[in-house]
Amino acid sequence: MKTLILTLGCLLCGHLLYSQLETPPMPRLAYCVKTKSLKRADLKNTFPFNKTTKIQLVSFKPDYESMPMKNGSIDTTTFIETKTLKRKEEDRLINILYNYNFDPKVNKDSIVLETMVCYEPRNAVIFKNKQNEIISYLEICFQCLQHRKPSDLRTGDFCQDKYSLLKTYFGQMGIKFGITELE
């Protein structure tokens, strides 16, 4: 009987002590929330919008983990589909790129991003100046949930839902390759 009481006492003390310990925050997937309401007019003084006269959505066959290149430049002759955006369509794209971010209420140290070990981009957002030259781009691999961009192109956080929002947007704009067709 003494042994039973002693064992129960030890278990109770251990449980009380363990329940008092602070547990680390559980990892959370990096879901997006709308945190801003920026439009193109709000970004007119920031690169690339201060030099952009045309924004295009494009698709292409992957060329060894990047957009097709020729002599150090993006090879636009290999684009499969190109959609030049109108102003309202640009605002929808900007809404996704800049206004959806990590939830500010979530501790950034607890955020977990889902990515794949692959990278075969098939889509991009292209920014062109008045001479019709590419001045910046956002290369996207929807299948691998990854992207690449020059360091001077600033966007909002690439939280988990941003890839699905962009993929849906590309599809709504008529881009099929890389969205519903892969070959």
DOZATOR-391536 format. One record per residue (C-alpha): residue in three letters; y, z, x. Coordinates in Angstrom, 1 decimal, padded with zeros to 4 digits. Example, Ala and Ser with C-alpha at 12.3 -4.5 7.8 and 13.67 -1.06 7.14 Angstrom:
BEGIN
<r zalo="ALA" y="-004.5" z="007.8" x="012.3"/>
<r zalo="SER" y="-001.1" z="007.1" x="013.7"/>
end
This chain:
BEGIN
<r zalo="MET" y="000.0" z="000.0" x="000.0"/>
<r zalo="LYS" y="002.3" z="000.9" x="002.9"/>
<r zalo="THR" y="001.6" z="-002.5" x="004.5"/>
<r zalo="LEU" y="002.4" z="-004.3" x="001.2"/>
<r zalo="ILE" y="005.7" z="-002.5" x="000.8"/>
<r zalo="LEU" y="006.6" z="-003.2" x="004.5"/>
<r zalo="THR" y="005.7" z="-006.9" x="004.2"/>
<r zalo="LEU" y="007.7" z="-007.2" x="001.0"/>
<r zalo="GLY" y="010.7" z="-005.5" x="002.6"/>
<r zalo="CYS" y="010.5" z="-007.8" x="005.6"/>
<r zalo="LEU" y="010.3" z="-010.9" x="003.4"/>
<r zalo="LEU" y="013.3" z="-009.7" x="001.3"/>
<r zalo="CYS" y="015.4" z="-008.9" x="004.3"/>
<r zalo="GLY" y="014.5" z="-012.3" x="005.9"/>
<r zalo="HIS" y="015.4" z="-014.1" x="002.6"/>
<r zalo="LEU" y="018.7" z="-012.3" x="002.3"/>
<r zalo="LEU" y="019.6" z="-013.0" x="006.0"/>
<r zalo="TYR" y="018.6" z="-016.7" x="005.7"/>
<r zalo="SER" y="020.5" z="-017.2" x="002.5"/>
<r zalo="GLN" y="023.7" z="-015.8" x="004.2"/>
<r zalo="LEU" y="023.6" z="-018.5" x="007.0"/>
<r zalo="GLU" y="026.0" z="-021.3" x="006.6"/>
<r zalo="THR" y="024.2" z="-024.6" x="006.2"/>
<r zalo="PRO" y="025.6" z="-027.8" x="007.7"/>
<r zalo="PRO" y="026.9" z="-030.4" x="005.2"/>
<r zalo="MET" y="024.4" z="-032.8" x="004.0"/>
<r zalo="PRO" y="024.8" z="-036.4" x="005.2"/>
<r zalo="ARG" y="026.4" z="-038.6" x="002.6"/>
<r zalo="LEU" y="026.3" z="-042.4" x="002.3"/>
<r zalo="ALA" y="029.8" z="-043.8" x="002.9"/>
<r zalo="TYR" y="030.6" z="-044.9" x="-000.6"/>
<r zalo="CYS" y="034.0" z="-046.4" x="-001.3"/>
<r zalo="VAL" y="036.8" z="-045.1" x="-003.5"/>
<r zalo="LYS" y="040.1" z="-046.7" x="-004.3"/>
<r zalo="THR" y="042.7" z="-044.8" x="-002.2"/>
<r zalo="LYS" y="045.6" z="-047.3" x="-002.3"/>
<r zalo="SER" y="047.2" z="-050.0" x="-004.3"/>
<r zalo="LEU" y="048.5" z="-052.5" x="-001.7"/>
<r zalo="LYS" y="049.2" z="-056.1" x="-002.4"/>
<r zalo="ARG" y="050.0" z="-059.0" x="-000.1"/>
<r zalo="ALA" y="053.8" z="-058.4" x="-000.5"/>
<r zalo="ASP" y="053.2" z="-054.8" x="000.9"/>
<r zalo="LEU" y="051.6" z="-056.3" x="004.0"/>
<r zalo="LYS" y="054.1" z="-059.1" x="004.7"/>
<r zalo="ASN" y="055.4" z="-057.4" x="007.9"/>
<r zalo="THR" y="051.9" z="-056.7" x="009.4"/>
<r zalo="PHE" y="049.6" z="-059.0" x="011.3"/>
<r zalo="PRO" y="048.1" z="-061.4" x="010.3"/>
<r zalo="PHE" y="050.1" z="-061.6" x="007.0"/>
<r zalo="ASN" y="053.4" z="-062.0" x="008.8"/>
<r zalo="LYS" y="052.1" z="-065.3" x="010.2"/>
<r zalo="THR" y="049.6" z="-066.4" x="007.5"/>
<r zalo="THR" y="050.3" z="-069.2" x="005.1"/>
<r zalo="LYS" y="046.7" z="-069.8" x="004.1"/>
<r zalo="ILE" y="043.7" z="-067.6" x="003.6"/>
<r zalo="GLN" y="040.2" z="-069.2" x="003.3"/>
<r zalo="LEU" y="036.7" z="-068.0" x="002.6"/>
<r zalo="VAL" y="034.1" z="-069.9" x="004.5"/>
<r zalo="SER" y="030.4" z="-070.2" x="005.0"/>
<r zalo="PHE" y="028.5" z="-071.5" x="008.0"/>
<r zalo="LYS" y="025.0" z="-071.4" x="009.7"/>
<r zalo="PRO" y="024.9" z="-068.5" x="012.1"/>
<r zalo="ASP" y="025.2" z="-069.5" x="015.8"/>
<r zalo="TYR" y="023.5" z="-066.8" x="017.8"/>
<r zalo="GLU" y="025.2" z="-063.7" x="016.3"/>
<r zalo="SER" y="028.6" z="-065.3" x="015.7"/>
<r zalo="MET" y="030.6" z="-067.9" x="014.0"/>
<r zalo="PRO" y="030.1" z="-071.4" x="015.4"/>
<r zalo="MET" y="032.3" z="-071.9" x="018.5"/>
<r zalo="LYS" y="033.3" z="-074.9" x="020.5"/>
<r zalo="ASN" y="035.3" z="-074.7" x="023.7"/>
<r zalo="GLY" y="036.1" z="-071.0" x="023.0"/>
<r zalo="SER" y="037.5" z="-071.7" x="019.5"/>
<r zalo="ILE" y="036.0" z="-071.4" x="016.0"/>
<r zalo="ASP" y="034.4" z="-074.8" x="015.2"/>
<r zalo="THR" y="035.6" z="-075.5" x="011.7"/>
<r zalo="THR" y="033.7" z="-078.8" x="011.5"/>
<r zalo="THR" y="030.5" z="-076.7" x="011.0"/>
<r zalo="PHE" y="031.7" z="-074.9" x="007.9"/>
<r zalo="ILE" y="029.4" z="-075.5" x="004.9"/>
<r zalo="GLU" y="031.9" z="-074.3" x="002.3"/>
<r zalo="THR" y="035.6" z="-073.6" x="002.4"/>
<r zalo="LYS" y="037.7" z="-072.0" x="-000.4"/>
<r zalo="THR" y="041.4" z="-071.8" x="000.0"/>
<r zalo="LEU" y="042.7" z="-068.9" x="-002.0"/>
<r zalo="LYS" y="045.6" z="-068.8" x="-004.4"/>
<r zalo="ARG" y="048.0" z="-065.9" x="-004.4"/>
<r zalo="LYS" y="046.2" z="-063.9" x="-007.2"/>
<r zalo="GLU" y="042.9" z="-064.5" x="-005.4"/>
<r zalo="GLU" y="044.5" z="-063.3" x="-002.2"/>
<r zalo="ASP" y="045.6" z="-060.1" x="-003.9"/>
<r zalo="ARG" y="042.0" z="-059.5" x="-005.1"/>
<r zalo="LEU" y="040.7" z="-059.9" x="-001.6"/>
<r zalo="ILE" y="043.4" z="-057.6" x="-000.2"/>
<r zalo="ASN" y="042.6" z="-055.0" x="-002.9"/>
<r zalo="ILE" y="039.0" z="-054.9" x="-001.6"/>
<r zalo="LEU" y="039.9" z="-055.0" x="002.2"/>
<r zalo="TYR" y="042.7" z="-052.5" x="002.2"/>
<r zalo="ASN" y="042.5" z="-050.3" x="-000.9"/>
<r zalo="TYR" y="038.9" z="-049.2" x="-000.9"/>
<r zalo="ASN" y="038.1" z="-046.6" x="001.7"/>
<r zalo="PHE" y="036.0" z="-043.6" x="002.5"/>
<r zalo="ASP" y="036.4" z="-040.8" x="000.0"/>
<r zalo="PRO" y="039.1" z="-038.6" x="001.5"/>
<r zalo="LYS" y="037.4" z="-035.5" x="000.0"/>
<r zalo="VAL" y="034.3" z="-036.1" x="002.1"/>
<r zalo="ASN" y="034.1" z="-034.6" x="005.6"/>
<r zalo="LYS" y="034.1" z="-037.7" x="007.9"/>
<r zalo="ASP" y="031.5" z="-036.0" x="010.1"/>
<r zalo="SER" y="029.0" z="-036.0" x="007.3"/>
<r zalo="ILE" y="029.3" z="-039.7" x="006.5"/>
<r zalo="VAL" y="026.3" z="-041.9" x="007.2"/>
<r zalo="LEU" y="026.6" z="-045.7" x="007.2"/>
<r zalo="GLU" y="023.6" z="-048.0" x="006.4"/>
<r zalo="THR" y="023.3" z="-050.9" x="008.8"/>
<r zalo="MET" y="020.6" z="-053.2" x="010.0"/>
<r zalo="VAL" y="019.6" z="-054.0" x="013.5"/>
<r zalo="CYS" y="020.3" z="-057.7" x="012.9"/>
<r zalo="TYR" y="023.5" z="-059.7" x="013.0"/>
<r zalo="GLU" y="023.5" z="-063.2" x="011.7"/>
<r zalo="PRO" y="026.9" z="-063.8" x="010.0"/>
<r zalo="ARG" y="027.2" z="-066.6" x="007.5"/>
<r zalo="ASN" y="030.6" z="-065.9" x="006.0"/>
<r zalo="ALA" y="034.1" z="-065.2" x="007.1"/>
<r zalo="VAL" y="037.7" z="-064.8" x="005.9"/>
<r zalo="ILE" y="040.0" z="-067.1" x="007.9"/>
<r zalo="PHE" y="043.7" z="-066.6" x="008.3"/>
<r zalo="LYS" y="045.8" z="-069.7" x="009.1"/>
<r zalo="ASN" y="049.4" z="-070.2" x="010.1"/>
<r zalo="LYS" y="051.8" z="-073.0" x="008.9"/>
<r zalo="GLN" y="050.4" z="-075.3" x="011.7"/>
<r zalo="ASN" y="047.0" z="-074.8" x="010.0"/>
<r zalo="GLU" y="045.7" z="-073.0" x="013.1"/>
<r zalo="ILE" y="043.3" z="-070.0" x="012.8"/>
<r zalo="ILE" y="045.2" z="-066.9" x="013.9"/>
<r zalo="SER" y="042.7" z="-064.3" x="012.8"/>
<r zalo="TYR" y="039.3" z="-063.9" x="011.1"/>
<r zalo="LEU" y="036.9" z="-061.4" x="009.6"/>
<r zalo="GLU" y="033.3" z="-062.4" x="010.3"/>
<r zalo="ILE" y="030.7" z="-060.9" x="007.8"/>
<r zalo="CYS" y="027.0" z="-060.5" x="007.8"/>
<r zalo="PHE" y="026.2" z="-059.4" x="004.2"/>
<r zalo="GLN" y="022.4" z="-059.2" x="004.9"/>
<r zalo="CYS" y="022.9" z="-056.8" x="007.8"/>
<r zalo="LEU" y="025.9" z="-054.9" x="006.4"/>
<r zalo="GLN" y="028.0" z="-055.6" x="009.5"/>
<r zalo="HIS" y="031.2" z="-057.3" x="010.4"/>
<r zalo="ARG" y="033.3" z="-058.3" x="013.4"/>
<r zalo="LYS" y="037.0" z="-058.9" x="013.7"/>
<r zalo="PRO" y="039.7" z="-059.0" x="016.4"/>
<r zalo="SER" y="041.2" z="-055.6" x="017.3"/>
<r zalo="ASP" y="044.6" z="-056.7" x="016.0"/>
<r zalo="LEU" y="043.3" z="-057.3" x="012.5"/>
<r zalo="ARG" y="043.6" z="-054.0" x="010.6"/>
<r zalo="THR" y="041.7" z="-053.4" x="007.4"/>
<r zalo="GLY" y="040.7" z="-050.4" x="005.4"/>
<r zalo="ASP" y="037.6" z="-048.5" x="006.2"/>
<r zalo="PHE" y="034.3" z="-050.5" x="006.0"/>
<r zalo="CYS" y="032.7" z="-048.0" x="003.7"/>
<r zalo="GLN" y="029.2" z="-048.8" x="002.2"/>
<r zalo="ASP" y="030.3" z="-050.5" x="-001.1"/>
<r zalo="LYS" y="032.9" z="-052.8" x="000.6"/>
<r zalo="TYR" y="030.1" z="-055.2" x="001.6"/>
<r zalo="SER" y="028.8" z="-055.5" x="-002.0"/>
<r zalo="LEU" y="032.4" z="-055.8" x="-003.3"/>
<r zalo="LEU" y="033.1" z="-058.6" x="-000.8"/>
<r zalo="LYS" y="029.8" z="-060.3" x="-001.5"/>
<r zalo="THR" y="030.5" z="-060.4" x="-005.2"/>
<r zalo="TYR" y="034.0" z="-061.7" x="-004.6"/>
<r zalo="PHE" y="032.8" z="-064.5" x="-002.3"/>
<r zalo="GLY" y="030.3" z="-065.5" x="-005.1"/>
<r zalo="GLN" y="033.0" z="-065.4" x="-007.8"/>
<r zalo="MET" y="035.1" z="-067.7" x="-005.6"/>
<r zalo="GLY" y="032.3" z="-070.3" x="-005.5"/>
<r zalo="ILE" y="030.8" z="-069.5" x="-002.1"/>
<r zalo="LYS" y="027.0" z="-069.8" x="-002.2"/>
<r zalo="PHE" y="025.8" z="-070.0" x="001.3"/>
<r zalo="GLY" y="025.3" z="-066.5" x="002.7"/>
<r zalo="ILE" y="025.6" z="-065.0" x="-000.8"/>
<r zalo="THR" y="022.8" z="-066.5" x="-002.9"/>
<r zalo="GLU" y="021.5" z="-069.1" x="-000.4"/>
<r zalo="LEU" y="020.5" z="-068.3" x="003.1"/>
<r zalo="GLU" y="019.0" z="-071.6" x="004.3"/>
end
